[in-house]
Amino acid sequence: MTPLRLFLLPGNLVSDALHVEDPDSRTMLRTLVNMLAWNLVVVLAILPFV
């Protein structure tokens, strides 16, 4: 798995689970989910140092 596919994985999984087929809707949903998922990972990674 390439790093790009790994980075987009959360959004792709949610889009597939919701059966979103329209490319524009899929892109918007994937962007939202990826931002939420990766922001959560970053916050949880930094939290022990605060």
C-alpha positions as CSV (number, residue, x, y, z in Angstrom):
1,M,0.0,0.0,0.0
2,T,1.4,3.4,-1.0
3,P,1.6,6.2,1.5
4,L,-1.1,8.1,-0.4
5,R,-3.5,5.2,-0.3
6,L,-2.9,4.9,3.4
7,F,-3.5,8.6,3.9
8,L,-6.8,8.4,2.0
9,L,-7.9,5.1,3.6
10,P,-10.3,6.5,6.3
11,G,-12.3,8.5,3.8
12,N,-12.4,5.7,1.3
13,L,-13.6,3.2,3.9
14,V,-16.5,5.6,4.9
15,S,-17.4,6.4,1.3
16,D,-17.5,2.7,0.5
17,A,-19.5,1.9,3.6
18,L,-22.1,4.6,2.7
19,H,-22.1,3.5,-1.0
20,V,-21.3,7.0,-2.3
21,E,-20.9,6.7,-6.0
22,D,-21.0,10.4,-7.2
23,P,-17.4,11.5,-7.6
24,D,-18.0,15.0,-6.3
25,S,-19.9,13.8,-3.2
26,R,-17.3,11.1,-2.6
27,T,-14.4,13.6,-2.8
28,M,-16.2,15.9,-0.3
29,L,-17.0,13.1,2.1
30,R,-13.5,11.7,1.9
31,T,-12.0,15.1,2.6
32,L,-14.2,15.6,5.6
33,V,-13.5,12.2,7.1
34,N,-9.8,12.4,6.4
35,M,-9.5,15.8,8.1
36,L,-11.4,14.5,11.1
37,A,-9.5,11.2,11.4
38,W,-6.0,12.6,10.9
39,N,-6.6,15.6,13.2
40,L,-7.7,13.2,15.9
41,V,-4.5,11.1,15.4
42,V,-2.4,14.3,15.7
43,V,-4.2,15.6,18.8
44,L,-3.9,12.2,20.5
45,A,-0.3,12.0,19.6
46,I,0.5,15.4,21.0
47,L,-1.7,15.2,24.1
48,P,0.7,13.3,26.3
49,F,3.3,16.1,25.8
50,V,1.0,18.9,27.0
